[in-house]
Amino acid sequence: MRFLFLLILLAGTGIGVIYPWAMTNFSGHEIGTWRVYEQGRFKPLTVPLSGRDAPVRVLVDLTARAERIVSQQRTVLTLTAATNGRTVLASTLQFNHSDNPRQASPQLPDKIFRDEAGLIPAVSPGPYTFTVGPGDAEDIPMRAVDLILRSGFGEIDGRARPVGYSLMAVGLIGLVLAMRFGGRGGRPENPNSQPPTRWGRGSA
């Protein structure tokens, strides 16, 4: 039973954690990375996109001198994307879920936090202007902000995470119970199976 629950736990981890992570970070190909904030100044970015780039996934990397971003549910950054005078994406970024930031450099204490701004599902050929600005969160020690565009992003099945987390819970609970009740050394010994005690002459 332990092996069965271990398999369920591993399957849940694969569906609920590894699959969304792989789709997020490796599906499609990168169009490019551009710095939109440096030395205390934000600057808009214009990128030409074509129809074959769709869908385009927009990611933002925030480099900050911090171990984690604590924004108290406030907005750290805002982002809009527009083409031909029409806004196609508007997003607020908090970076609260970035529990495992990347190290910017072994020589620097800065960390890189990533958040997803959203998806542009359909692309009309032409220039797209991306504007990143500050939110209402205070005391965020920002060093730099990079905008990343990825093309051909595969959409994550919305059922993956709930199913995966459910399997993980079942597998973990079952594994704990199996280890708890299965570690008593097998069946309890039957007292009636012992040879009767002999009394008197010739007894052992």
URDA-V357074 format. One record per run of one state. SS is the DSSP state (alpha for helix, beta for strand, coil for the rest). FROM is the first residue (numbers start at 1). TO is the last residue. If there is no record, write none. Layout:
# URDA-V357074
ss | from | to
SS | FROM | TO
SS | FROM | TO
This chain:
# URDA-V357074
ss | from | to
coil | 1 | 1
alpha | 2 | 26
coil | 27 | 28
beta | 29 | 38
coil | 39 | 40
beta | 41 | 42
coil | 43 | 44
beta | 45 | 49
coil | 50 | 50
alpha | 51 | 53
coil | 54 | 55
beta | 56 | 64
coil | 65 | 76
beta | 77 | 83
coil | 84 | 85
beta | 86 | 93
coil | 94 | 101
beta | 102 | 103
coil | 104 | 110
beta | 111 | 120
coil | 121 | 125
beta | 126 | 134
coil | 135 | 141
beta | 142 | 151
coil | 152 | 158
alpha | 159 | 181
coil | 182 | 190
alpha | 191 | 193
coil | 194 | 204
